[in-house]
Every structure is written in structure tokens, then in C-alpha cells.
């Protein structure tokens, strides 16, 4: 299993200096990837729940979130090897032609290091602010993915769908990676997400998927790939792992990745045993507020073998 790390994206620690520091240190320590997420707004009277925490307020981290694509473009210029991951962009907030142009350019300026995570989202408030209907977002996302892949892979692009149209055109630059950057489909599981991941994407990008749900989810994705005629071994199965570092042991009933360095290290091994291809350690959602000092302690302690 490959190991990635989150960039400072939310709250007071999300500064340009901290983003450069975390990016360059993660690269020096041998981490495989850096990851960002998207949040457009913090609804004061939300129309729906945050899926991982139903009935509870949205995380305070969502009050101030940097733009993900701009952030990756910024750190692309101060790194050379480490991959750059989006987990995830919400497709219906964009037009396919605009996002195709932005992400192809990002793949070019990063010299082919982009991993693209795309999803349908869960915030009706953000859909309202984007001027897009919340209902029917899955059907819209399926067409978005077909259009995006057409733009990235066809020399002469022409697309006509229910929601999106591209007149007969040349659309350049194309991504450096061929046929295009890996596309993982984000979500919290479920038949529609799994189907989309194996038929229109190159795998799955999970939110804060509980450890107990990882193995069944991996089995479901691989079975769906088999049924769709895809090689399960070729799929990316990536999950976010939000950690909270404590100085004293938290005991056997603790939440996975919440504990001492030793406890977090053991949990990372358990995630690897469940069949993920990649786990990225997420520092932005610490309920005490993200801390550069704590993030760097975890980064140093869990660095891939041979780099510490």
C-alpha cells in the first residue's frame, strides 16, 4: 500500500508557507502523494447533514478551505517527484470543458503527476450556490465523465449529451499521462458510486471510510470490476485516513488513527491488510484544530521505510 499525506487546506494552518513546508518535507521523506479536498462554503443553516457525522454540525475546518486546484498548481512548482491528488472535486460545479482544460494544464505543469478524484458531493447548499440542481446529480456525473474522457483522448473533440455539448473542436493541451490522469470516483460507497468507479473511472477514492468497512468495500469494488470486464488489479482504491495524535494511549475502543504514534502506525498496517492500494494521512480534520507540529510528528514517524 502506498502512503500519502494531506496538504494544509483548512483553517489557520493553511498558509502558503506551511503548504510548501509540508509538500517538500513529504517529498523528501518518500511519501507517494499529496492530497487536497474541496469545500465551497460553510452553510450556517445547512439543508442536509455531513454524511460521516449525521445530526452533527459540519466540521469547523470547513469554515476556511483553500481552492484545491490552485493549491496543487502552487505546490507543483516547489516539488519534483511526489504525486498530486484531488480528493475530490465535485463534477457538477464545473463544465467538463473548463475542468478538462484546468486539469490537463495542471498535469502538464506538474510533468504528469496528477491524480484526479471526482465525485457528486453531498451539500445541497453548495449546489444552490453553484446554480446546479441537486436532484439528478448522478446522471449528470455519468455524462460529465464521458465528456471529460472524450476531451482528453480525442484529437478532434465533439460531444452532444443531455447536459453537456462540445462543438467539433481541437482542445489542447492534452494531459501528459496517457490516455489521461487516473480518475478515481469519490464517495462513501453504494452501488451507484461503485458502478461509476469501475465503468467510468479507474477506481475509488473514499472519504473517511471506517476501518471496519474497508475490506467489504474493496471486495464489492473488485466484484463489480469483474462483472464489468475490468481487471480488479488495475484499479486504484484510495482512502483518506484522518488522524488525531495523542501523547497517551487511547485504548482498544479508540477510533482508528486516533492515538499515539505507535497506535496510528499499527492502524496504518491494518488499513494495508484490508486491500487498499493507497492511504493518505489527513491532518485537516483534527477537532482541536489542525497543527503543523502534530502533522510533522506523524509525517516523520510514519515515513516510508528507508527515508527516515
C-alpha positions as CSV (number, residue, x, y, z in Angstrom):
1,X,0.0,0.0,0.0
2,X,1.3,3.5,-0.9
3,X,1.2,6.2,1.6
4,X,0.3,9.9,1.0
5,X,-0.2,13.0,3.1
6,X,-2.6,15.9,3.1
7,X,-1.6,19.4,2.4
8,X,-2.7,22.2,4.8
9,X,-6.1,23.1,3.3
10,X,-8.4,24.2,6.1
11,X,-8.3,26.6,9.0
12,X,-5.5,28.8,10.3
13,X,-2.7,26.4,9.4
14,X,-3.5,26.5,5.7
15,X,-0.9,29.1,4.7
16,X,1.4,29.3,1.6
17,X,4.5,28.8,3.8
18,X,3.0,25.7,5.5
19,X,1.9,24.2,2.2
20,X,5.4,24.5,0.9
21,X,7.0,23.1,4.1
22,X,4.6,20.1,4.2
23,X,4.9,19.4,0.5
24,X,8.7,19.5,0.4
25,X,9.1,17.5,3.6
26,X,6.7,14.8,2.5
27,X,8.6,14.5,-0.8
28,X,12.0,14.3,1.0
29,X,10.6,11.6,3.3
30,X,9.5,9.4,0.4
31,X,5.7,9.8,0.6
32,X,4.0,8.8,-2.6
33,X,1.5,11.7,-2.9
34,X,0.0,14.9,-1.5
35,X,-3.8,15.4,-1.3
36,X,-6.3,18.2,-1.2
37,X,-10.1,18.4,-0.9
38,X,-12.9,20.8,-1.9
39,X,-15.4,22.9,0.1
40,X,-17.0,25.9,-1.4
41,X,-18.8,27.3,1.6
42,X,-19.7,26.7,5.2
43,X,-23.5,26.7,5.4
44,X,-24.8,28.4,8.6
45,X,-28.2,26.7,8.2
46,X,-27.4,23.6,6.1
47,X,-30.1,21.8,4.3
48,X,-28.5,18.4,5.0
49,X,-26.1,16.5,7.2
50,X,-22.4,15.9,6.7
51,X,-22.5,12.2,5.8
52,X,-19.8,10.9,8.2
53,X,-21.4,12.8,11.1
54,X,-25.2,12.8,10.7
55,X,-27.1,15.0,13.1
56,X,-23.9,17.0,14.0
57,X,-22.7,20.4,12.8
58,X,-20.3,20.5,9.9
59,X,-16.6,20.3,10.9
60,X,-15.2,23.7,11.9
61,X,-12.4,23.1,9.3
62,X,-14.9,23.7,6.5
63,X,-15.2,27.4,7.5
64,X,-12.0,28.3,5.6
65,X,-10.8,26.0,2.8
66,X,-8.3,26.8,0.1
67,X,-9.1,26.1,-3.5
68,X,-7.8,22.6,-4.4
69,X,-6.6,23.1,-8.0
70,X,-4.9,26.4,-7.3
71,X,-3.2,24.8,-4.3
72,X,-1.9,21.8,-6.3
73,X,-0.6,24.2,-9.0
74,X,1.3,26.1,-6.4
75,X,3.0,23.1,-4.8
76,X,3.7,21.6,-8.2
77,X,6.2,24.4,-8.6
78,X,8.1,23.6,-5.4
79,X,8.2,19.8,-5.8
80,X,9.5,17.4,-8.5
81,X,8.5,13.8,-7.8
82,X,5.6,13.5,-5.4
83,X,2.2,12.9,-7.0
84,X,-0.6,15.4,-6.6
85,X,-4.1,14.2,-5.7
86,X,-7.5,15.7,-5.7
87,X,-10.0,14.0,-3.3
88,X,-12.3,15.1,-4.6
89,X,-13.7,17.8,-7.0
90,X,-17.5,17.9,-7.3
91,X,-18.2,17.4,-11.0
92,X,-21.5,19.3,-11.4
93,X,-19.9,22.5,-10.0
94,X,-17.9,22.7,-13.3
95,X,-18.5,22.3,-17.0
96,X,-16.4,19.4,-18.4
97,X,-14.6,21.6,-21.0
98,X,-13.4,24.1,-18.3
99,X,-12.3,21.3,-15.9
100,X,-10.7,19.4,-18.7
101,X,-8.6,22.4,-19.6
102,X,-7.6,23.2,-16.0
103,X,-6.6,19.7,-15.1
104,X,-4.8,19.0,-18.4
105,X,-2.8,22.1,-17.7
106,X,-2.1,21.0,-14.2
107,X,-0.9,17.7,-15.4
108,X,1.4,19.5,-17.9
109,X,2.9,21.9,-15.4
110,X,3.4,19.1,-12.9
111,X,5.0,17.0,-15.6
112,X,2.5,14.2,-15.3
113,X,2.0,13.9,-11.6
114,X,-1.8,14.4,-11.2
115,X,-4.3,12.0,-9.7
116,X,-7.9,13.1,-10.3
117,X,-10.6,12.3,-7.8
118,X,-14.2,13.3,-8.9
119,X,-17.5,13.0,-7.1
120,X,-21.1,14.1,-6.9
121,X,-20.9,15.7,-3.4
122,X,-23.4,15.9,-0.6
123,X,-24.0,19.6,0.1
124,X,-27.3,20.9,-1.4
125,X,-26.3,24.3,-0.3
126,X,-23.2,24.2,-2.5
127,X,-25.3,23.1,-5.4
128,X,-27.7,26.0,-4.9
129,X,-24.7,28.4,-4.8
130,X,-23.3,26.9,-8.0
131,X,-26.6,27.2,-9.8
132,X,-26.9,23.4,-10.4
133,X,-29.9,21.2,-9.4
134,X,-29.1,18.8,-6.6
135,X,-31.6,16.2,-8.0
136,X,-30.3,14.1,-10.8
137,X,-26.6,14.7,-10.0
138,X,-25.7,11.1,-10.6
139,X,-27.0,11.1,-14.1
140,X,-25.2,14.4,-14.7
141,X,-22.0,13.0,-13.3
142,X,-22.1,10.0,-15.6
143,X,-22.3,12.2,-18.7
144,X,-19.7,14.6,-17.3
145,X,-17.2,11.7,-17.1
146,X,-17.9,10.5,-20.6
147,X,-17.4,14.1,-21.9
148,X,-14.2,14.6,-19.9
149,X,-12.6,11.5,-21.2
150,X,-13.6,12.4,-24.8
151,X,-12.0,15.8,-24.4
152,X,-8.8,14.3,-23.1
153,X,-8.4,11.4,-25.5
154,X,-9.8,12.5,-28.9
155,X,-7.8,14.6,-31.3
156,X,-10.9,16.2,-32.7
157,X,-13.5,16.6,-29.9
158,X,-17.2,16.5,-30.5
159,X,-19.8,15.7,-27.8
160,X,-23.5,16.0,-27.6
161,X,-25.4,15.0,-24.5
162,X,-28.4,15.8,-22.4
163,X,-26.4,18.2,-20.1
164,X,-23.1,19.0,-21.9
165,X,-22.2,19.8,-25.5
166,X,-18.8,20.5,-27.2
167,X,-18.8,21.6,-30.8
168,X,-16.4,19.9,-33.2
169,X,-13.1,21.4,-31.9
170,X,-9.4,21.0,-31.1
171,X,-8.9,21.1,-27.4
172,X,-5.3,21.4,-26.3
173,X,-3.1,20.7,-24.3
174,X,-3.8,17.1,-23.7
175,X,-2.7,15.6,-20.3
176,X,0.9,14.3,-20.1
177,X,-0.3,11.0,-18.7
178,X,-1.9,8.7,-21.3
179,X,-4.6,8.1,-22.0
180,X,-5.3,10.6,-19.2
181,X,-4.5,11.0,-15.5
182,X,-6.0,8.3,-13.3
183,X,-9.6,9.1,-12.4
184,X,-10.9,7.8,-9.1
185,X,-14.6,8.2,-8.2
186,X,-15.2,9.6,-4.7
187,X,-18.0,8.8,-2.3
188,X,-19.0,6.7,0.7
189,X,-19.7,3.6,-1.2
190,X,-23.0,2.4,-2.5
191,X,-24.0,0.7,-5.8
192,X,-24.0,3.9,-8.0
193,X,-20.6,5.0,-6.8
194,X,-19.1,1.5,-7.2
195,X,-20.6,1.2,-10.7
196,X,-19.2,4.6,-11.7
197,X,-15.8,3.7,-10.3
198,X,-15.3,0.6,-12.4
199,X,-17.1,1.6,-15.6
200,X,-16.3,5.3,-16.0
201,X,-13.4,5.7,-13.7
202,X,-10.1,4.0,-12.8
203,X,-11.0,3.2,-9.2
204,X,-12.4,4.6,-6.0
205,X,-11.5,7.5,-3.7
206,X,-13.1,7.1,-0.3
207,X,-13.8,9.7,2.3
208,X,-13.1,8.9,6.0
209,X,-14.1,5.3,5.4
210,X,-14.2,3.4,8.8
211,X,-11.6,0.7,9.0
212,X,-14.3,-2.0,9.5
213,X,-15.9,-1.0,6.2
214,X,-12.8,-1.1,4.1
215,X,-12.5,-4.8,3.4
216,X,-16.2,-5.2,2.4
217,X,-15.9,-2.2,0.2
218,X,-12.7,-3.5,-1.5
219,X,-14.5,-6.8,-2.2
220,X,-17.5,-5.0,-3.6
221,X,-15.4,-2.9,-5.9
222,X,-13.4,-5.9,-7.2
223,X,-16.5,-8.0,-7.8
224,X,-18.1,-5.1,-9.7
225,X,-14.9,-4.8,-11.8
226,X,-15.0,-8.5,-12.6
227,X,-18.6,-8.2,-13.6
228,X,-17.8,-5.2,-15.9
229,X,-14.9,-7.0,-17.5
230,X,-12.2,-4.8,-15.8
231,X,-9.1,-6.2,-14.2
232,X,-9.5,-5.5,-10.5
233,X,-5.7,-5.4,-10.1
234,X,-5.6,-2.4,-12.3
235,X,-7.9,-0.3,-10.1
236,X,-6.8,2.4,-7.7
237,X,-8.6,2.1,-4.3
238,X,-7.6,5.2,-2.2
239,X,-8.9,6.3,1.2
240,X,-8.5,9.3,3.4
241,X,-7.3,8.5,6.9
242,X,-8.0,11.4,9.3
243,X,-5.7,11.1,12.3
244,X,-5.7,12.7,15.7
245,X,-2.4,12.5,17.5
246,X,-2.4,11.9,21.3
247,X,0.5,11.6,23.7
248,X,-1.1,8.9,25.8
249,X,-2.5,5.6,24.7
250,X,-6.2,5.7,23.8
251,X,-7.1,2.1,24.4
252,X,-8.7,-0.7,22.4
253,X,-12.0,1.1,21.8
254,X,-10.5,4.2,20.3
255,X,-11.3,5.4,16.8
256,X,-8.8,4.2,14.2
257,X,-5.9,6.6,13.6
258,X,-6.7,8.4,16.8
259,X,-4.0,7.7,19.3
260,X,-0.2,7.7,19.9
261,X,2.3,7.4,17.1
262,X,2.5,3.7,17.8
263,X,-1.2,3.3,17.7
264,X,-1.5,5.2,14.5
265,X,1.3,3.2,12.9
266,X,-0.4,0.0,13.8
267,X,-3.7,1.3,12.3
268,X,-1.9,2.1,9.0
269,X,-0.8,-1.5,8.9
270,X,-4.3,-2.7,9.4
271,X,-5.6,-0.5,6.5
272,X,-2.9,-2.0,4.3
273,X,-4.1,-5.5,5.3
274,X,-7.6,-4.7,4.1
275,X,-6.6,-4.3,0.4
276,X,-6.2,-0.6,-0.2
277,X,-3.8,0.5,-2.9
278,X,-3.2,3.9,-1.2
279,X,-4.0,5.6,2.1
280,X,-3.4,9.2,2.7
281,X,-3.0,10.6,6.2
282,X,-5.3,13.6,6.7
283,X,-4.4,16.3,9.2
284,X,-7.0,18.9,8.4
285,X,-9.9,17.5,10.4
286,X,-8.4,17.4,13.9
287,X,-11.3,18.6,16.1
288,X,-8.8,20.5,18.2
289,X,-7.7,22.4,15.1
290,X,-5.0,21.3,12.7
291,X,-1.5,21.7,14.0
292,X,1.7,21.9,11.9
293,X,3.7,20.5,14.8
294,X,1.5,17.4,15.2
295,X,1.2,16.9,11.5
296,X,5.0,16.9,11.1
297,X,5.5,14.5,14.0
298,X,3.2,12.0,12.4
299,X,4.8,12.5,9.0
300,X,8.2,11.9,10.3
301,X,7.2,8.9,12.4
302,X,5.3,7.1,9.6
303,X,7.6,8.0,6.7
304,X,8.1,5.1,4.2
305,X,10.9,2.7,5.1
306,X,14.4,3.8,4.2
307,X,13.7,7.6,4.2
308,X,13.8,8.5,7.9
